[in-house]
Amino acid sequence: MDYFLLVITAVFISNIVLVQYLGACPFMGTSKAVSVALGMGGAVIFVMTLATALTWPIQHWLLLPYRVEYLQTIVFILVIASLVQLVEMFLRKFVPPLYESLGIFLPLITTNCAVLGVAILVQRSEYSFIRGVVFSLASGAGFLLALVIIAAIRERLDTAPVPRVFKGTPVALITAGMMSLAFYAFRGMGG
C-alpha cells in the first residue's frame, strides 16, 4: 500500500511537470503530436529511472562516505548525459522514425531539469534504493501522462476554430496552465 501511495503521489499529486514545474521545455516542445509525446515520455521514463538507479549508489557509496556531496549536481549530470547518449544511439539504430521526430529534444533530456530534479529529490527525501526507483519510475509516468494529454489537446486544437492571435504557442501555454491548475487540485489529497 505504501508503494501505491508513492506512485499516486508522484503521478498525480506532485506531478513533476504540472505541479513542480520541472521539464517544461521538452513538455512544450514535444507535445505537438501524441506519437512524439509517447516516444519522448518513454525516453524520459527510461533515463529518469536508470539515472536514479545509478545516482543512488553513487551518492550513498561514494559522495557521502568521502564527504564530497557538493559534487552531487556535476556527477548526476554526467550520469544523465551518459544515459541520454545510450538512448540516442539505441533510437538511432532501432527506431529511426522516432529518433528523427524527437530531433533536438532528445539530446535536451541531458539538461532536462525533471530528470535531474527527480534524482536529487530521491536523495533529499532520503528514499531507500527501491523507493527511489519506484518514485522515479512513477514520476516519469506522470511526465508521460502530462505530455500525452497536452499533445492530444494540441492535436485537437490544430483543427479547432481558435482565434488567430492564440494559434500555436499561446493556446498551448494556456492549456498547460489549465492542466497545471487541474493537477494542482490533487494537492489536497496529499494529506
N, C-alpha and C positions, 0 to 999 in steps of 0.2 A: 504494500500500500504506500509505503514511503517513496519508492521509486515512481509510482504512478503519480503522486502529487508533485514530485520533482519534474516529471515530464509535462504535466499540465501547466505548472508554473512557467517552465521555460518556453513552451509553445504559445500559450495564451496570455497569462498574467504579466509576465516580464518579457514579452516578445522582443528579441534583440534589435529588430529594425523599427518596429512601430511604437514601442514603449520606451526602449532605451536609446533609440535614435543612433544606432551604430550600423554602418554598412549602407548608408543612404545612396552613395554613388552607384554601386552596382545595382541597387534596388531600383533606382530611377532609370539607369542606363540600359538594363537588360530586361525591362518589363514591357516591351512593346509587342511581344508575341509569346504565347503560352509555351510553345516548343522550346524557345530560347530560355525562358524562365525556368522550365523544368531542368534543362541542361546546366544552367548556372547554379540553380539550387542544389542539384545533385553534386556538383563540383564543390560547392561551399560546404555541404554536409560532410563530404569525404575529407576535405582539407581541415575543417574545424575539428572533427572527431580525431583524426590522426594527429593533428597539432597538439591537442590536449593530451592524447595518449603518450606523445613523445616529450612534451614540456613538463608534465607532472614528475616523471622520474628525474629529469634534468634539474628541476627546482629542488626536489627533496633529497637527491643523492649527490648533487654537485654544487649548486649555488648556495643552498643553506648550510651544509656542513663546512664549506670553505669560506663562509660569510662574505660572499660576493653577490648578494641579492640585487645589488644596484645594476648588475649586468642583465637582469631579467628581460627587459624590453629588447635589447640588442640580440640576445640569444634566442628569444622567442621569434623575433622577426626572421632570423637566419633559418630557423627550423621551418617556419611557414613558407619562406621563399623556396626552400628546397622541395617541400611538398608540392608547391604550385608548379614547379618545373617538372616534377614527375607526372602530375595530372596533365599538364600541357603536352608532354611527349606522348602520353598514353592516348589522349584525344586526337592528336595529330595523326597517329598511326592507325588507331582502331575506329575512330568516329570522326572522320574528316568534315562532314557537313556541320556537326555541332561545333567543332573547332573553328570553322570559318564563321559560323553565325555568332559565336561569342566574341570573336575579334579581339580588340584591345582590352576587353573587360576580363578576360581570363588571366593575363598577367597582373591585372589590378587586384586580384584576390590576395596577392602578396601584401599589398598595403591596405587590404580591407580591414577596417578597424573592428568589424564584427568578429572576425576570426581571432585577431589579437586580443580583443576585448573579452571574449569567452575564455581564452587561455588564461588571462590574468584574473578574471572573475572566479575561475575554479581555484586558483591559488589563494585569492583574498577570502573566499568563502571557506577555505580550509576543507574542501571536499576530499574524501578518500579517492583513490585512483578510479574505482568502479563508479562512484557517484559523479566524479568529474567527467568521465567518458559518457555516462548516460546524460548528464546535463548538456554537454557539448553536442551530442547527437540530437537531443531534443531542441536545443537552440538552433541548430542547423535546419531541423524540420520546421521550426517556426519561421525561419528566414525563407525557406522554400514555400511555405503556406502563404506568407505575405506577398512574395514575388509572383506566385501563380494567380492569386486573387487580383492583384493590380494589373497583371498582364491581361487577364480575361476581361477586366473592366475596360482597359485601354483599347483592346481589340474591338470591343463593342462601341466605344466612343468614337472610333475612327469612322464609323458609318452613321453615327447619330448626328442629329442637327444641332451641333454645338456652335455658338456664335464664333465668328472668325477670330475675334480677339482672344478667345480662350482655347483655340485649337492647339494641340500638341502639348508642350511642356506645362503651360498654365493649368490646363484641366487635369493633367497628371499630378501636379503638386496639390491641387485642391482635393483630388481623390485620395492621395496619400494622407493628407491631413485629416480627412474624414475617416479613413481607415484607422489612423492612429487614435482618433477620439474613440472609435468603436472598441478598439483593443484596450485602450486605457480604462474603459469601463470595467474590464475584468479585474482591475487592481483591487476593487472592493472585495473580491473573492479571496485575495491573498492572505487575509487574516488580520 
